[in-house]
Amino acid sequence: MNIKQLIAAATVLAATGAAFAEARPVDTPFVSTKTRAEVRAELAQAQAQGVLMRRERQNYPVSAPVRSTRSRDEVRAEAIEAMKHPQRNR
């Protein structure tokens, strides 16, 4: 790849990223209608009511590890056989 192609690729990549960026007019800055204390109080209230959960309290189901009933050689042989006949596995 020569330098012209690299520059063209970099330009296209930069333009693509800029196209997906959300633009807000510079002359209209964001102005909050609540104080930081009000926001923190609302957050604490929502967490107390159970509306929001903290990340460390999220209980995702954890499945127990399953022991294989086949040996490593059996699994390896099955994989080799599957690679020999790719259409059969679909």
N, CA, C and O atoms as CSV, one atom per row, in Angstrom:
chain,resi,resn,atom,element,x,y,z
A,1,MET,N,N,0.861,-1.172,0.000
A,1,MET,CA,C,0.000,0.000,0.000
A,1,MET,C,C,0.904,1.230,0.000
A,1,MET,O,O,1.814,1.339,0.822
A,2,ASN,N,N,0.654,2.141,-0.911
A,2,ASN,CA,C,1.516,3.311,-0.951
A,2,ASN,C,C,0.960,4.431,-0.085
A,2,ASN,O,O,-0.125,4.305,0.483
A,3,ILE,N,N,1.689,5.499,0.012
A,3,ILE,CA,C,1.349,6.604,0.924
A,3,ILE,C,C,0.038,7.281,0.540
A,3,ILE,O,O,-0.720,7.704,1.413
A,4,LYS,N,N,-0.237,7.388,-0.769
A,4,LYS,CA,C,-1.486,8.019,-1.205
A,4,LYS,C,C,-2.695,7.217,-0.740
A,4,LYS,O,O,-3.699,7.783,-0.306
A,5,GLN,N,N,-2.592,5.904,-0.834
A,5,GLN,CA,C,-3.690,5.061,-0.381
A,5,GLN,C,C,-3.867,5.148,1.136
A,5,GLN,O,O,-4.997,5.158,1.625
A,6,LEU,N,N,-2.767,5.211,1.881
A,6,LEU,CA,C,-2.847,5.352,3.338
A,6,LEU,C,C,-3.513,6.662,3.734
A,6,LEU,O,O,-4.360,6.696,4.626
A,7,ILE,N,N,-3.122,7.736,3.062
A,7,ILE,CA,C,-3.720,9.043,3.358
A,7,ILE,C,C,-5.200,9.041,3.011
A,7,ILE,O,O,-6.012,9.582,3.761
A,8,ALA,N,N,-5.559,8.440,1.881
A,8,ALA,CA,C,-6.966,8.373,1.483
A,8,ALA,C,C,-7.767,7.550,2.487
A,8,ALA,O,O,-8.878,7.930,2.856
A,9,ALA,N,N,-7.211,6.430,2.926
A,9,ALA,CA,C,-7.913,5.585,3.900
A,9,ALA,C,C,-8.085,6.311,5.228
A,9,ALA,O,O,-9.145,6.231,5.848
A,10,ALA,N,N,-7.055,7.015,5.664
A,10,ALA,CA,C,-7.144,7.761,6.922
A,10,ALA,C,C,-8.175,8.876,6.825
A,10,ALA,O,O,-8.907,9.136,7.780
A,11,THR,N,N,-8.232,9.535,5.671
A,11,THR,CA,C,-9.206,10.610,5.475
A,11,THR,C,C,-10.628,10.067,5.496
A,11,THR,O,O,-11.511,10.657,6.118
A,12,VAL,N,N,-10.848,8.954,4.824
A,12,VAL,CA,C,-12.183,8.343,4.811
A,12,VAL,C,C,-12.571,7.895,6.209
A,12,VAL,O,O,-13.716,8.083,6.620
A,13,LEU,N,N,-11.643,7.308,6.943
A,13,LEU,CA,C,-11.911,6.857,8.305
A,13,LEU,C,C,-12.252,8.032,9.218
A,13,LEU,O,O,-13.175,7.942,10.027
A,14,ALA,N,N,-11.519,9.117,9.093
A,14,ALA,CA,C,-11.802,10.296,9.918
A,14,ALA,C,C,-13.155,10.912,9.560
A,14,ALA,O,O,-13.889,11.351,10.445
A,15,ALA,N,N,-13.480,10.946,8.294
A,15,ALA,CA,C,-14.764,11.512,7.867
A,15,ALA,C,C,-15.921,10.635,8.326
A,15,ALA,O,O,-16.983,11.145,8.686
A,16,THR,N,N,-15.726,9.336,8.315
A,16,THR,CA,C,-16.776,8.426,8.761
A,16,THR,C,C,-17.057,8.625,10.240
A,16,THR,O,O,-18.218,8.687,10.646
A,17,GLY,N,N,-16.017,8.724,11.048
A,17,GLY,CA,C,-16.191,8.949,12.479
A,17,GLY,C,C,-16.885,10.267,12.755
A,17,GLY,O,O,-17.732,10.353,13.645
A,18,ALA,N,N,-16.532,11.295,12.001
A,18,ALA,CA,C,-17.163,12.596,12.193
A,18,ALA,C,C,-18.628,12.567,11.798
A,18,ALA,O,O,-19.439,13.291,12.376
A,19,ALA,N,N,-18.974,11.745,10.827
A,19,ALA,CA,C,-20.366,11.666,10.383
A,19,ALA,C,C,-21.257,11.057,11.456
A,19,ALA,O,O,-22.435,11.401,11.550
A,20,PHE,N,N,-20.707,10.156,12.265
A,20,PHE,CA,C,-21.497,9.519,13.301
A,20,PHE,C,C,-21.502,10.309,14.615
A,20,PHE,O,O,-22.265,9.985,15.526
A,21,ALA,N,N,-20.682,11.309,14.715
A,21,ALA,CA,C,-20.633,12.114,15.933
A,21,ALA,C,C,-21.889,12.978,16.029
A,21,ALA,O,O,-22.348,13.545,15.037
A,22,GLU,N,N,-22.426,13.063,17.225
A,22,GLU,CA,C,-23.626,13.883,17.422
A,22,GLU,C,C,-23.183,15.330,17.611
A,22,GLU,O,O,-22.406,15.652,18.510
A,23,ALA,N,N,-23.688,16.170,16.760
A,23,ALA,CA,C,-23.279,17.564,16.809
A,23,ALA,C,C,-24.320,18.398,17.547
A,23,ALA,O,O,-25.524,18.231,17.353
A,24,ARG,N,N,-23.833,19.295,18.395
A,24,ARG,CA,C,-24.710,20.239,19.085
A,24,ARG,C,C,-24.158,21.624,18.779
A,24,ARG,O,O,-22.948,21.838,18.857
A,25,PRO,N,N,-25.010,22.545,18.438
A,25,PRO,CA,C,-24.502,23.882,18.115
A,25,PRO,C,C,-23.651,24.437,19.258
A,25,PRO,O,O,-24.004,24.316,20.431
A,26,VAL,N,N,-22.545,25.034,18.897
A,26,VAL,CA,C,-21.615,25.562,19.883
A,26,VAL,C,C,-22.219,26.734,20.651
A,26,VAL,O,O,-21.906,26.928,21.826
A,27,ASP,N,N,-23.068,27.504,20.013
A,27,ASP,CA,C,-23.605,28.692,20.658
A,27,ASP,C,C,-24.723,28.390,21.652
A,27,ASP,O,O,-25.195,29.299,22.336
A,28,THR,N,N,-25.160,27.122,21.748
A,28,THR,CA,C,-26.189,26.762,22.725
A,28,THR,C,C,-25.624,25.714,23.684
A,28,THR,O,O,-25.833,24.519,23.477
A,29,PRO,N,N,-24.922,26.137,24.716
A,29,PRO,CA,C,-24.341,25.173,25.653
A,29,PRO,C,C,-25.420,24.483,26.483
A,29,PRO,O,O,-26.516,25.013,26.662
A,30,PHE,N,N,-25.096,23.301,26.983
A,30,PHE,CA,C,-26.024,22.558,27.819
A,30,PHE,C,C,-26.152,23.250,29.166
A,30,PHE,O,O,-25.154,23.595,29.798
A,31,VAL,N,N,-27.393,23.450,29.596
A,31,VAL,CA,C,-27.653,24.065,30.891
A,31,VAL,C,C,-28.569,23.128,31.669
A,31,VAL,O,O,-29.682,22.825,31.238
A,32,SER,N,N,-28.086,22.679,32.811
A,32,SER,CA,C,-28.866,21.765,33.622
A,32,SER,C,C,-29.964,22.521,34.361
A,32,SER,O,O,-29.801,23.683,34.733
A,33,THR,N,N,-31.091,21.830,34.566
A,33,THR,CA,C,-32.188,22.449,35.311
A,33,THR,C,C,-32.175,22.016,36.771
A,33,THR,O,O,-32.976,22.506,37.567
A,34,LYS,N,N,-31.268,21.097,37.133
A,34,LYS,CA,C,-31.180,20.613,38.505
A,34,LYS,C,C,-29.770,20.791,39.033
A,34,LYS,O,O,-28.802,20.836,38.275
A,35,THR,N,N,-29.679,20.889,40.339
A,35,THR,CA,C,-28.361,20.982,40.957
A,35,THR,C,C,-27.773,19.592,41.100
A,35,THR,O,O,-28.478,18.591,40.972
A,36,ARG,N,N,-26.495,19.537,41.361
A,36,ARG,CA,C,-25.838,18.254,41.560
A,36,ARG,C,C,-26.432,17.522,42.759
A,36,ARG,O,O,-26.593,16.302,42.728
A,37,ALA,N,N,-26.754,18.256,43.801
A,37,ALA,CA,C,-27.353,17.651,44.997
A,37,ALA,C,C,-28.718,17.051,44.687
A,37,ALA,O,O,-29.052,15.985,45.204
A,38,GLU,N,N,-29.514,17.719,43.851
A,38,GLU,CA,C,-30.832,17.195,43.474
A,38,GLU,C,C,-30.691,15.889,42.682
A,38,GLU,O,O,-31.446,14.939,42.893
A,39,VAL,N,N,-29.732,15.859,41.786
A,39,VAL,CA,C,-29.518,14.663,40.985
A,39,VAL,C,C,-29.066,13.514,41.869
A,39,VAL,O,O,-29.549,12.392,41.723
A,40,ARG,N,N,-28.144,13.782,42.783
A,40,ARG,CA,C,-27.677,12.730,43.694
A,40,ARG,C,C,-28.802,12.239,44.601
A,40,ARG,O,O,-28.879,11.048,44.900
A,41,ALA,N,N,-29.668,13.137,45.038
A,41,ALA,CA,C,-30.800,12.740,45.886
A,41,ALA,C,C,-31.768,11.857,45.099
A,41,ALA,O,O,-32.270,10.868,45.631
A,42,GLU,N,N,-32.032,12.201,43.850
A,42,GLU,CA,C,-32.904,11.377,43.008
A,42,GLU,C,C,-32.292,9.999,42.771
A,42,GLU,O,O,-33.002,8.993,42.776
A,43,LEU,N,N,-30.992,9.953,42.567
A,43,LEU,CA,C,-30.312,8.685,42.367
A,43,LEU,C,C,-30.410,7.810,43.616
A,43,LEU,O,O,-30.711,6.620,43.522
A,44,ALA,N,N,-30.158,8.399,44.781
A,44,ALA,CA,C,-30.244,7.640,46.031
A,44,ALA,C,C,-31.662,7.129,46.265
A,44,ALA,O,O,-31.849,6.000,46.716
A,45,GLN,N,N,-32.653,7.949,45.962
A,45,GLN,CA,C,-34.044,7.542,46.135
A,45,GLN,C,C,-34.395,6.384,45.188
A,45,GLN,O,O,-35.047,5.424,45.600
A,46,ALA,N,N,-33.972,6.472,43.942
A,46,ALA,CA,C,-34.257,5.416,42.969
A,46,ALA,C,C,-33.581,4.110,43.378
A,46,ALA,O,O,-34.169,3.038,43.238
A,47,GLN,N,N,-32.355,4.193,43.881
A,47,GLN,CA,C,-31.663,2.986,44.322
A,47,GLN,C,C,-32.343,2.390,45.550
A,47,GLN,O,O,-32.441,1.169,45.670
A,48,ALA,N,N,-32.809,3.232,46.456
A,48,ALA,CA,C,-33.487,2.749,47.658
A,48,ALA,C,C,-34.812,2.069,47.310
A,48,ALA,O,O,-35.214,1.108,47.966
A,49,GLN,N,N,-35.478,2.566,46.286
A,49,GLN,CA,C,-36.758,1.989,45.869
A,49,GLN,C,C,-36.569,0.749,44.999
A,49,GLN,O,O,-37.540,0.066,44.672
A,50,GLY,N,N,-35.332,0.457,44.626
A,50,GLY,CA,C,-35.065,-0.710,43.793
A,50,GLY,C,C,-35.276,-0.470,42.325
A,50,GLY,O,O,-35.278,-1.414,41.534
A,51,VAL,N,N,-35.455,0.776,41.945
A,51,VAL,CA,C,-35.657,1.092,40.532
A,51,VAL,C,C,-34.346,0.919,39.765
A,51,VAL,O,O,-34.334,0.425,38.637
A,52,LEU,N,N,-33.265,1.325,40.381
A,52,LEU,CA,C,-31.937,1.172,39.789
A,52,LEU,C,C,-31.142,0.204,40.647
A,52,LEU,O,O,-31.300,0.152,41.867
A,53,MET,N,N,-30.302,-0.546,39.996
A,53,MET,CA,C,-29.449,-1.461,40.746
A,53,MET,C,C,-28.003,-1.083,40.524
A,53,MET,O,O,-27.622,-0.652,39.436
A,54,ARG,N,N,-27.214,-1.242,41.542
A,54,ARG,CA,C,-25.787,-1.012,41.395
A,54,ARG,C,C,-25.191,-2.193,40.655
A,54,ARG,O,O,-25.724,-3.302,40.698
A,55,ARG,N,N,-24.094,-1.948,39.985
A,55,ARG,CA,C,-23.470,-3.008,39.207
A,55,ARG,C,C,-23.076,-4.197,40.075
A,55,ARG,O,O,-23.254,-5.346,39.669
A,56,GLU,N,N,-22.550,-3.937,41.248
A,56,GLU,CA,C,-22.088,-5.058,42.071
A,56,GLU,C,C,-23.242,-5.868,42.659
A,56,GLU,O,O,-23.027,-6.972,43.159
A,57,ARG,N,N,-24.453,-5.339,42.605
A,57,ARG,CA,C,-25.597,-6.066,43.142
A,57,ARG,C,C,-26.377,-6.816,42.080
A,57,ARG,O,O,-27.342,-7.510,42.402
A,58,GLN,N,N,-25.988,-6.695,40.838
A,58,GLN,CA,C,-26.694,-7.402,39.783
A,58,GLN,C,C,-26.349,-8.877,39.882
A,58,GLN,O,O,-25.176,-9.250,39.912
A,59,ASN,N,N,-27.354,-9.695,39.933
A,59,ASN,CA,C,-27.150,-11.135,40.054
A,59,ASN,C,C,-27.466,-11.809,38.733
A,59,ASN,O,O,-28.623,-12.083,38.415
A,60,TYR,N,N,-26.426,-12.068,37.977
A,60,TYR,CA,C,-26.605,-12.764,36.716
A,60,TYR,C,C,-26.568,-14.257,36.991
A,60,TYR,O,O,-25.822,-14.706,37.861
A,61,PRO,N,N,-27.348,-15.019,36.276
A,61,PRO,CA,C,-27.319,-16.469,36.511
A,61,PRO,C,C,-25.958,-17.039,36.138
A,61,PRO,O,O,-25.405,-16.738,35.081
A,62,VAL,N,N,-25.451,-17.844,37.004
A,62,VAL,CA,C,-24.153,-18.466,36.773
A,62,VAL,C,C,-24.384,-19.959,36.634
A,62,VAL,O,O,-24.886,-20.609,37.552
A,63,SER,N,N,-24.020,-20.491,35.495
A,63,SER,CA,C,-24.221,-21.919,35.301
A,63,SER,C,C,-22.993,-22.666,35.805
A,63,SER,O,O,-21.860,-22.200,35.683
A,64,ALA,N,N,-23.247,-23.815,36.363
A,64,ALA,CA,C,-22.167,-24.643,36.886
A,64,ALA,C,C,-21.381,-25.238,35.726
A,64,ALA,O,O,-21.955,-25.551,34.684
A,65,PRO,N,N,-20.086,-25.394,35.898
A,65,PRO,CA,C,-19.294,-25.998,34.829
A,65,PRO,C,C,-19.763,-27.429,34.567
A,65,PRO,O,O,-20.108,-28.165,35.492
A,66,VAL,N,N,-19.767,-27.797,33.313
A,66,VAL,CA,C,-20.234,-29.119,32.911
A,66,VAL,C,C,-19.026,-29.957,32.524
A,66,VAL,O,O,-18.193,-29.536,31.721
A,67,ARG,N,N,-18.945,-31.130,33.096
A,67,ARG,CA,C,-17.853,-32.030,32.749
A,67,ARG,C,C,-18.194,-32.783,31.480
A,67,ARG,O,O,-19.311,-33.273,31.311
A,68,SER,N,N,-17.230,-32.869,30.600
A,68,SER,CA,C,-17.429,-33.572,29.346
A,68,SER,C,C,-17.446,-35.076,29.575
A,68,SER,O,O,-16.767,-35.589,30.464
A,69,THR,N,N,-18.213,-35.761,28.778
A,69,THR,CA,C,-18.260,-37.221,28.868
A,69,THR,C,C,-17.325,-37.864,27.853
A,69,THR,O,O,-17.161,-39.084,27.837
A,70,ARG,N,N,-16.705,-37.031,26.997
A,70,ARG,CA,C,-15.793,-37.546,25.984
A,70,ARG,C,C,-14.363,-37.146,26.299
A,70,ARG,O,O,-14.120,-36.146,26.975
A,71,SER,N,N,-13.436,-37.922,25.812
A,71,SER,CA,C,-12.024,-37.617,26.027
A,71,SER,C,C,-11.570,-36.534,25.047
A,71,SER,O,O,-12.256,-36.215,24.076
A,72,ARG,N,N,-10.418,-35.994,25.329
A,72,ARG,CA,C,-9.864,-34.963,24.459
A,72,ARG,C,C,-9.614,-35.525,23.056
A,72,ARG,O,O,-9.851,-34.839,22.062
A,73,ASP,N,N,-9.143,-36.751,22.977
A,73,ASP,CA,C,-8.881,-37.372,21.674
A,73,ASP,C,C,-10.170,-37.548,20.879
A,73,ASP,O,O,-10.173,-37.356,19.663
A,74,GLU,N,N,-11.267,-37.911,21.548
A,74,GLU,CA,C,-12.546,-38.062,20.857
A,74,GLU,C,C,-13.030,-36.730,20.295
A,74,GLU,O,O,-13.517,-36.668,19.166
A,75,VAL,N,N,-12.897,-35.683,21.070
A,75,VAL,CA,C,-13.313,-34.349,20.617
A,75,VAL,C,C,-12.444,-33.899,19.454
A,75,VAL,O,O,-12.949,-33.351,18.475
A,76,ARG,N,N,-11.146,-34.128,19.555
A,76,ARG,CA,C,-10.232,-33.751,18.481
A,76,ARG,C,C,-10.563,-34.516,17.198
A,76,ARG,O,O,-10.562,-33.927,16.118
A,77,ALA,N,N,-10.841,-35.800,17.297
A,77,ALA,CA,C,-11.193,-36.601,16.120
A,77,ALA,C,C,-12.494,-36.105,15.493
A,77,ALA,O,O,-12.621,-36.059,14.269
A,78,GLU,N,N,-13.446,-35.739,16.324
A,78,GLU,CA,C,-14.713,-35.202,15.813
A,78,GLU,C,C,-14.492,-33.880,15.076
A,78,GLU,O,O,-15.111,-33.638,14.040
A,79,ALA,N,N,-13.624,-33.035,15.598
A,79,ALA,CA,C,-13.335,-31.750,14.949
A,79,ALA,C,C,-12.655,-31.964,13.602
A,79,ALA,O,O,-12.971,-31.284,12.626
A,80,ILE,N,N,-11.722,-32.908,13.552
A,80,ILE,CA,C,-11.036,-33.201,12.287
A,80,ILE,C,C,-12.031,-33.734,11.263
A,80,ILE,O,O,-11.987,-33.350,10.094
A,81,GLU,N,N,-12.913,-34.602,11.691
A,81,GLU,CA,C,-13.935,-35.158,10.799
A,81,GLU,C,C,-14.870,-34.057,10.287
A,81,GLU,O,O,-15.265,-34.063,9.121
A,82,ALA,N,N,-15.217,-33.120,11.161
A,82,ALA,CA,C,-16.099,-32.016,10.764
A,82,ALA,C,C,-15.422,-31.117,9.737
A,82,ALA,O,O,-16.080,-30.600,8.835
A,83,MET,N,N,-14.100,-30.927,9.869
A,83,MET,CA,C,-13.381,-30.096,8.896
A,83,MET,C,C,-13.288,-30.785,7.533
A,83,MET,O,O,-13.217,-30.117,6.502
A,84,LYS,N,N,-13.288,-32.105,7.527
A,84,LYS,CA,C,-13.235,-32.833,6.258
A,84,LYS,C,C,-14.544,-32.722,5.495
A,84,LYS,O,O,-14.548,-32.739,4.264
A,85,HIS,N,N,-15.653,-32.608,6.210
A,85,HIS,CA,C,-16.983,-32.556,5.590
A,85,HIS,C,C,-17.740,-31.334,6.077
A,85,HIS,O,O,-18.660,-31.477,6.883
A,86,PRO,N,N,-17.389,-30.129,5.618
A,86,PRO,CA,C,-18.023,-28.898,6.145
A,86,PRO,C,C,-19.500,-28.783,5.816
A,86,PRO,O,O,-20.241,-28.175,6.588
A,87,GLN,N,N,-19.963,-29.340,4.704
A,87,GLN,CA,C,-21.374,-29.208,4.335
A,87,GLN,C,C,-22.277,-30.067,5.217
A,87,GLN,O,O,-23.452,-29.738,5.386
A,88,ARG,N,N,-21.773,-31.133,5.770
A,88,ARG,CA,C,-22.560,-32.039,6.586
A,88,ARG,C,C,-22.971,-31.392,7.918
A,88,ARG,O,O,-23.966,-31.788,8.525
A,89,ASN,N,N,-22.206,-30.407,8.358
A,89,ASN,CA,C,-22.441,-29.803,9.678
A,89,ASN,C,C,-23.481,-28.698,9.669
A,89,ASN,O,O,-23.814,-28.169,10.729
A,90,ARG,N,N,-23.995,-28.340,8.524
A,90,ARG,CA,C,-24.935,-27.218,8.468
A,90,ARG,C,C,-26.324,-27.643,8.677
A,90,ARG,O,O,-27.233,-26.813,8.659
